[in-house]
Amino acid sequence: MRCWTALLVVAVLCGSCRANDNGLGWRPAMGWSTWCTGGACGQENLDLPEQSLHDVCTEAEIVSVAQAMVDNGMQAVGFTQIVVDDCWAAMTRDADGNLQGDPDRFPNGMASFVATLHAMNFTVGLYTSCGIYTCSSGQRPHQIPGSWGHYEQDAKQFAAWQVDWMKFDWCAWHFNDTVLIPDVQSGQMERALNASGRPIWLNMQCPGYGFLPTEWCATYGNSYRIWTDHHDNWNSTLDIIGHMALRPDYARFPAKSGAWPDPDALMTGGAGCDDATPGKRCPGMTDDEYRTEFSLWAIFGGQMVVATDVRNMSALQKEVLLNTEIIDVFRDPYGETGTRIADDADAKTSVWARHLHNKCAAIVLLNHGDVDAQDVTVRFADVPEMAWRSDSTLVVRDLWAHESLGSAKSSFTAKGLQPHQCSLVTLCPSS
């Protein structure tokens, strides 16, 4: 068994193993996305109108959310990225072939919009797609142009607008007699961005919907999706969690490679109701399920971008999104992603671990079953590469309750976890 010192040496040696060498990606991204703020996003427990506000956004809405993030404390705890999803571009390019903002939704133009958010101390991301169209018309009468045939031009346009982030989606990849190849087109966009004259974070749907990522995804992207879209229901959340457990070796130290595995957006507090009322949410999950979502996103450590309306925050949103102890786990400078270390298929429980920089470990104990409450135990000797023995005594801290649970010898048990509930604790040496 390797000791902590050996593990640290491995992490340091991997510091030369950077992929997309644009100088970005030293820490995982935290921010907010427009995606599910107004429109419904898969809430299976609700009877909502048919996607009437899906992929609809406006400059006024986004700036008001950004101001709310300043006022409610989200920006102060690390949510500093604003990601504008597939809702901003006009239905046609301009006379010079450049992408342009929808004049009804962004009447001041994209450069002015980006400058407004920069003045509020946010970084800004915009969406595009690999093919001839994006994934959604955003309730408009015509499809929106993608970047195919314009990769260099669009990269330069993003740079001219001072954009900090590009979401590179994988839609309209098969058209006429053309079939786009994920690793080829992703590499082309990486090179186009790096030649644009501005460092721009590349977030990719890689290698496409319904496919597991491969190592080249971490070569080109600063972040790359590990699976399909996340929606506001427990089955979708559990599906994403299951794919977190498939973490490959190349995704273990993203802080060293600059490439972070992305589990997709958080649904904290509930997606939209297809209602334009600011701050109105229609939760598709329970409070415990939202806490579990946040806990697993933190232990995995890939990306935390919230896609729900954070204006007029609910008590649950404040409890979750402003939990600095859990955010500290997510942004721990050791830069390792967490992984599942135990899985009981009969009891439907699992244990997850993530090494931290201070010789501690963060542990999630999860009951993902649907019926019975469960006691879930982590045995200290089972936490990989910590050199903890079966008789080790560790100090346990509950990051949801914000309290010390005292010392435990050999193991720790979270008792009576209800279905879909978890416990998130840190384990630290007693001396």
C-alpha positions in Angstrom: 0.0 0.0 0.0 1.4 3.4 -1.0 1.5 6.0 1.7 0.2 9.6 1.5 3.7 10.9 0.7 3.9 8.6 -2.4 0.5 9.7 -3.5 1.6 13.3 -3.3 4.7 12.6 -5.3 2.6 11.1 -8.1 0.4 14.2 -8.1 3.4 16.5 -8.4 5.0 14.4 -11.1 1.8 14.6 -13.1 2.1 18.4 -13.1 3.8 18.2 -16.4 1.0 16.1 -17.9 -1.1 19.1 -19.1 -3.4 18.6 -22.0 -5.0 21.7 -23.6 -2.1 24.0 -22.8 -4.0 27.3 -22.6 -3.1 28.1 -19.1 -6.6 27.4 -17.7 -8.1 24.6 -15.7 -6.0 24.7 -12.5 -9.2 24.7 -10.4 -12.6 23.3 -11.3 -15.3 25.6 -12.6 -18.1 27.0 -10.4 -20.9 29.1 -11.7 -24.5 29.4 -13.0 -26.1 28.4 -16.3 -29.2 29.6 -18.0 -30.3 26.1 -19.0 -33.1 25.3 -16.6 -33.8 28.7 -15.1 -37.1 29.4 -16.8 -37.9 26.2 -18.6 -38.8 22.8 -17.2 -35.9 20.2 -17.1 -37.3 16.8 -16.8 -39.3 17.0 -13.5 -41.1 13.7 -13.7 -43.3 14.4 -10.7 -45.0 17.5 -12.3 -47.4 18.2 -15.1 -45.9 21.2 -16.7 -46.5 23.0 -20.0 -44.7 21.7 -23.0 -41.2 23.2 -22.9 -42.5 26.8 -23.5 -39.4 28.4 -22.0 -36.8 25.8 -22.8 -33.6 27.5 -24.2 -35.1 30.9 -23.8 -32.9 33.6 -22.1 -32.5 37.4 -22.2 -29.8 39.8 -21.3 -32.0 41.4 -18.6 -32.7 38.0 -17.0 -29.0 37.0 -16.9 -27.8 40.3 -15.5 -30.5 40.1 -12.8 -29.4 36.6 -11.9 -25.8 37.8 -11.8 -26.7 40.6 -9.5 -28.6 38.2 -7.3 -25.5 36.0 -7.0 -23.5 39.1 -5.8 -26.2 39.9 -3.3 -27.0 36.4 -2.0 -23.4 35.4 -1.4 -22.9 32.9 -4.2 -20.2 34.9 -5.9 -18.3 35.3 -2.7 -18.2 31.5 -2.1 -16.9 30.8 -5.6 -19.7 30.8 -8.1 -18.0 33.2 -10.5 -18.9 31.9 -13.9 -21.9 32.8 -16.0 -22.7 30.3 -18.8 -25.1 31.2 -21.5 -26.4 28.0 -23.0 -28.2 27.4 -26.3 -30.4 30.5 -26.2 -28.3 33.6 -27.2 -27.5 33.5 -30.9 -29.5 35.0 -33.7 -31.1 32.7 -36.4 -28.6 34.0 -39.0 -25.0 35.0 -39.2 -24.2 38.6 -40.1 -23.1 39.8 -43.5 -19.5 38.8 -42.8 -20.5 35.4 -41.6 -20.1 36.1 -37.9 -22.3 34.7 -35.2 -24.4 37.5 -33.6 -26.6 37.8 -30.6 -30.4 37.6 -31.0 -31.3 41.3 -31.2 -34.6 40.8 -29.3 -32.9 38.9 -26.4 -29.6 40.8 -26.3 -30.4 44.3 -27.7 -27.1 45.8 -26.6 -25.0 43.3 -28.4 -22.8 40.5 -27.1 -19.7 42.6 -26.5 -21.6 45.0 -24.3 -23.3 42.1 -22.5 -20.0 40.4 -21.7 -18.5 43.7 -20.6 -21.4 44.2 -18.1 -20.8 40.8 -16.5 -17.0 41.4 -16.4 -17.7 44.6 -14.6 -19.6 42.6 -12.0 -16.5 40.3 -11.6 -17.9 37.3 -13.4 -16.3 35.3 -16.2 -18.6 34.6 -19.2 -19.3 31.5 -21.3 -21.2 31.2 -24.5 -22.6 28.1 -26.3 -22.0 26.8 -29.8 -22.2 23.4 -31.5 -19.9 21.3 -33.7 -22.4 21.0 -36.6 -24.4 23.2 -38.9 -27.0 23.9 -36.3 -27.2 24.0 -32.5 -29.3 21.6 -30.5 -32.3 23.8 -30.0 -34.1 26.7 -31.7 -35.0 28.1 -28.3 -38.7 28.5 -29.3 -37.8 30.4 -32.4 -39.1 29.6 -35.9 -35.7 28.6 -37.4 -32.7 26.6 -36.3 -29.7 28.4 -34.9 -26.4 28.2 -36.8 -23.7 26.0 -35.4 -20.0 26.5 -35.9 -19.3 23.9 -38.7 -17.2 25.6 -41.4 -16.5 28.6 -39.1 -14.4 27.2 -36.2 -11.6 29.7 -36.6 -14.0 32.6 -37.3 -16.2 31.8 -34.3 -13.2 31.4 -32.0 -12.0 34.8 -33.1 -15.4 36.3 -32.6 -15.6 34.9 -29.0 -12.2 36.4 -28.3 -13.2 39.7 -29.8 -16.2 39.8 -27.4 -13.8 38.9 -24.6 -15.6 35.6 -23.8 -13.9 33.4 -21.3 -15.5 30.0 -21.9 -16.9 28.1 -24.8 -19.5 25.3 -24.4 -18.9 23.1 -27.5 -21.9 20.9 -28.0 -22.4 17.9 -30.3 -25.5 18.4 -32.4 -26.1 18.4 -36.2 -23.0 16.3 -36.7 -24.5 14.3 -39.5 -25.8 16.3 -42.5 -26.0 15.8 -46.2 -23.0 13.5 -47.0 -20.9 14.8 -44.1 -20.3 12.9 -40.8 -18.3 14.8 -38.2 -15.8 12.9 -36.1 -15.7 13.9 -32.4 -11.9 13.8 -31.8 -11.2 15.5 -35.2 -13.6 18.4 -34.7 -12.9 18.8 -31.0 -9.2 19.1 -31.8 -10.0 21.7 -34.5 -11.9 23.8 -32.1 -9.2 23.5 -29.4 -6.6 24.8 -31.9 -8.9 27.5 -33.2 -9.5 28.8 -29.6 -5.8 28.7 -28.8 -5.0 30.7 -31.9 -7.6 33.3 -31.2 -5.4 35.5 -29.1 -7.4 35.0 -25.9 -7.3 32.1 -23.4 -10.8 30.5 -23.6 -11.9 27.5 -21.5 -13.2 24.7 -23.7 -16.1 22.7 -22.3 -17.1 19.8 -24.5 -19.9 17.3 -24.9 -17.4 14.5 -25.5 -17.5 12.3 -27.5 -21.2 12.7 -27.9 -24.6 12.0 -26.2 -24.8 8.5 -24.8 -21.1 7.7 -25.2 -18.5 7.5 -22.4 -15.6 9.9 -22.6 -12.3 8.7 -23.8 -8.8 10.0 -23.1 -8.6 12.4 -26.0 -11.5 14.3 -24.4 -9.1 15.2 -21.6 -6.5 16.1 -24.2 -8.5 18.8 -25.9 -11.0 20.1 -23.3 -10.6 22.0 -20.0 -13.7 20.1 -19.0 -15.6 17.4 -20.7 -19.0 15.7 -20.0 -18.9 12.2 -18.5 -22.4 11.3 -19.8 -25.6 12.8 -21.2 -27.7 15.7 -19.9 -28.6 15.9 -16.2 -32.3 16.6 -15.5 -34.2 17.5 -12.4 -35.3 14.0 -11.3 -33.8 11.3 -9.1 -33.4 8.7 -11.8 -31.3 11.1 -13.9 -29.2 12.1 -10.9 -28.6 8.5 -10.0 -27.6 7.8 -13.6 -25.0 10.5 -13.5 -23.7 9.3 -10.1 -23.4 5.8 -11.5 -21.2 7.2 -14.3 -19.0 9.0 -11.8 -18.1 5.6 -10.5 -16.6 4.8 -13.9 -13.8 7.4 -13.4 -10.8 6.4 -15.5 -7.2 6.8 -14.4 -6.6 9.8 -16.7 -9.4 11.7 -14.9 -7.9 11.2 -11.4 -5.8 14.4 -11.1 -7.5 17.0 -13.3 -5.8 19.9 -11.5 -2.5 18.6 -13.0 -3.9 18.0 -16.5 -6.1 21.1 -16.7 -9.0 18.8 -17.9 -12.0 18.3 -15.5 -14.6 15.6 -15.9 -18.0 17.3 -16.0 -21.1 15.6 -14.6 -23.3 18.4 -16.0 -25.3 21.0 -14.3 -26.7 21.0 -10.7 -30.5 21.2 -10.3 -30.3 22.6 -6.8 -33.7 23.8 -5.6 -35.7 22.9 -8.7 -35.7 23.7 -12.4 -38.1 26.2 -14.0 -41.8 26.0 -14.3 -42.1 27.2 -17.9 -43.1 30.5 -16.2 -41.2 33.7 -16.6 -41.7 34.8 -13.0 -38.3 35.5 -11.5 -37.3 33.1 -8.7 -40.1 30.7 -9.4 -39.0 27.0 -9.2 -40.8 23.7 -9.6 -38.6 21.1 -7.8 -38.4 17.7 -9.3 -36.6 16.2 -6.4 -36.8 16.2 -2.6 -34.5 18.3 -0.3 -32.6 15.1 0.6 -32.0 14.3 -3.1 -30.7 17.8 -3.7 -28.3 17.5 -0.8 -27.2 14.1 -2.2 -26.7 15.7 -5.6 -24.5 18.4 -4.2 -22.5 16.0 -2.0 -21.7 13.7 -4.9 -20.8 16.6 -7.2 -18.5 17.8 -4.5 -16.8 14.5 -3.8 -16.4 13.9 -7.6 -14.9 17.3 -7.9 -15.3 17.9 -11.6 -17.5 21.0 -12.1 -20.3 22.8 -10.2 -22.5 24.9 -12.5 -26.0 25.5 -11.1 -28.8 25.6 -13.8 -31.7 26.8 -11.7 -33.1 30.2 -10.8 -31.1 31.5 -7.8 -33.0 34.8 -7.5 -35.1 34.8 -4.3 -33.2 31.8 -3.0 -35.1 29.2 -1.1 -34.0 28.0 2.3 -32.8 24.8 0.8 -30.8 26.6 -1.9 -29.1 28.8 0.8 -28.3 25.7 2.9 -26.8 23.8 -0.1 -25.2 26.4 -2.4 -23.6 28.5 0.4 -22.2 25.5 2.3 -18.5 26.6 2.4 -17.3 23.4 4.1 -18.6 21.3 1.2 -17.3 23.8 -1.4 -13.9 23.6 0.2 -14.0 19.8 -0.4 -15.0 20.5 -4.0 -12.1 23.0 -4.6 -9.5 21.3 -2.4 -6.1 22.2 -3.8 -4.9 18.6 -3.9 -7.0 18.4 -7.1 -8.0 14.8 -7.1 -11.5 13.5 -8.2 -13.3 11.2 -5.8 -14.4 7.7 -6.5 -16.6 5.0 -5.2 -14.8 2.6 -2.8 -17.6 0.3 -1.7 -20.9 -0.7 -3.3 -23.5 -3.0 -1.8 -25.9 -4.0 -4.5 -28.2 -5.8 -2.1 -28.6 -3.0 0.4 -28.4 -0.4 -2.4 -25.7 1.6 -0.5 -22.3 2.9 -1.5 -19.3 4.7 0.0 -17.3 7.3 -1.9 -13.9 8.8 -0.9 -11.7 11.8 -2.0 -8.2 12.5 -0.7 -7.7 16.1 0.6 -4.5 18.2 0.8 -4.4 18.1 4.6 -4.0 14.3 4.9 -7.7 14.0 5.5 -10.4 12.3 3.3 -13.9 13.4 2.4 -16.4 10.5 2.6 -19.9 10.2 1.2 -22.1 7.4 2.6 -25.1 7.0 0.4 -28.4 5.1 0.6 -29.6 5.1 -3.1 -32.3 2.5 -2.4 -36.0 3.5 -2.7 -37.6 1.8 0.3 -35.7 1.1 3.5 -33.5 3.2 5.8 -30.0 1.9 6.0 -26.9 2.2 8.2 -23.9 2.8 5.9 -20.3 2.2 7.2 -16.9 3.2 6.0 -14.0 1.1 7.3 -10.9 3.3 7.6 -8.6 0.6 6.3 -10.7 0.5 3.1 -9.9 4.1 2.1 -7.3 3.7 -0.6 -3.7 4.9 -0.1 -4.3 6.5 3.3 -2.2 4.0 5.3 -5.0 3.9 7.8 -5.2 0.6 9.7 -8.1 -1.4 11.0 -7.4 0.0 14.5 -6.9 3.7 13.4 -8.7 6.4 15.3 -9.9 9.4 13.3 -11.7 12.6 13.9 -15.1 12.8 12.1 -16.8 16.0 11.0 -20.3 16.3 9.6 -20.2 18.8 6.7 -24.0 19.2 6.5 -24.5 19.7 10.3 -21.3 21.8 10.6 -20.3 19.9 13.7 -17.6 17.5 15.0 -18.9 14.0 15.7 -15.8 13.2 17.8 -13.4 10.4 17.3 -14.1 7.0 15.8 -12.0 3.9 15.9 -11.7 1.5 12.9 -14.9 2.7 11.1 -17.7 5.3 11.0 -21.3 4.5 10.5 -24.0 6.9 9.3 -27.1 5.5 10.9 -30.6 5.4 9.6 -30.0 7.1 6.2 -33.4 7.4 4.5 -33.8 6.5 0.8 -31.8 8.8 -1.4 -30.2 10.4 1.6 -26.5 10.6 2.2 -24.0 11.7 4.9 -20.9 13.8 3.9 -18.1 13.7 6.5 -14.3 14.3 6.7 -12.0 11.9 8.3 -8.8 13.3 9.7 -5.9 11.9 11.8 -6.4 12.7 15.5 -2.9 14.2 15.9 
